[in-house]
Amino acid sequence: CPFQIFLEVCLDLPRGAPGLPEVDVWLDPSLRGIVIHDVLADYHRAIRSGERKPREPEDRQLLHQLLQLRLEKLRPLRPALSAAVEVSESEELLKDLEYFLSLELEHPERTPVALELPFGMGEEPLETLASPEPVELVWPDGTAFSLSGRIDRVDQVPGGYGVVDYKTGRCLRVAPGTVYDRGRLLQHALYALVVEKLVGPVVQSSYYFVRPGSVQRCVHCPRPDSNALHEVIRGVLGPLESGAFLATENREKDCMFCASR
């Protein structure tokens, strides 16, 4: 089971004292994000099979059931050191899912057509639009490179398709109103170009924040301009060609996880 294998890998991540989990924490942010993403994919596949839109109150119960199924798979691999901690974190996860449902109910015009869509990651029987091979992006000057990855969701929307990426944090750590933030924010743009190769024309890419109290609920970005994006990509990949990896101009923002900070 890919879910189980991925969780086993996560167990090796250092947390607190080497080899020991924190007593008052069950799921670290990475593992918590995996659970949320998997439940959201399970949910949309369930209602897709029924050819219906999100609705209350039954979908609230459905999300609760899907969460419990995922946590049952997780417990043998990552047991909580305290029943109270497990209950508390399970309740927080359920609040996130209920908040997500409120976002879905606000946008009945969207119809998911692909979930956890892989490209360049082998066969995926659950998603007919998946590509087992990497997707090649060709720029206006003829240069090209291949991408592999997984897109949280692709929706059919008025005028084409929309790309959705779920964020379990509370905001984007980029300059307000930015499009690419000097190459720090490229996911929405690159995913849009990939989806155009695999599915059809993209009119919008969105970041959905699925936690109550998030600074932003959704951030929507228009289809990227290929020429402008190419210039940003050239700046990001330039050091690979020159070997000149210059220090950041914003240490506080770009070195959040550096040991020497």
Salt bridges, closest charged atoms under 4 A:
ASP28 OD2 - ARG15 NH1 3.86
ASP38 OD2 - ARG70 NH1 3.74
ASP42 OD2 - ARG70 NE 2.83
GLU56 OE2 - ARG60 NH2 1.95
GLU58 OE2 - ARG55 NE 2.43
ASP59 OD1 - ARG52 NH2 2.49
GLU86 OE2 - ARG75 NE 2.44
GLU92 OE2 - LYS95 NZ 3.56
ASP96 OD2 - ARG32 NH2 2.72
ASP96 OD2 - ARG211 NE 3.91
GLU98 OE1 - ARG60 NH1 3.84
GLU104 OE1 - HIS44 NE2 2.95
GLU104 OE2 - ARG153 NH1 3.15
GLU106 OE2 - ARG217 NH2 2.47
GLU109 OE2 - HIS107 ND1 3.37
GLU127 OE2 - ARG45 NE 2.91
GLU127 OE2 - ARG48 NH2 3.10
ASP141 OD2 - HIS230 NE2 3.48
ASP152 OD2 - HIS37 NE2 3.13
ASP155 OD2 - ARG110 NE 2.73
ASP155 OD1 - ARG153 NE 2.74
ASP165 OD2 - LYS167 NZ 3.08
ASP181 OD1 - ARG184 NH1 3.60
ASP181 OD2 - LYS253 NZ 2.88
GLU196 OE2 - ARG223 NE 2.94
GLU231 OE2 - ARG234 NH1 3.32
GLU249 OE2 - ARG182 NH1 2.86
GLU249 OE2 - ARG184 NH2 2.95
GLU252 OE1 - ARG261 NH2 2.29
ASP254 OD1 - ARG184 NE 2.85
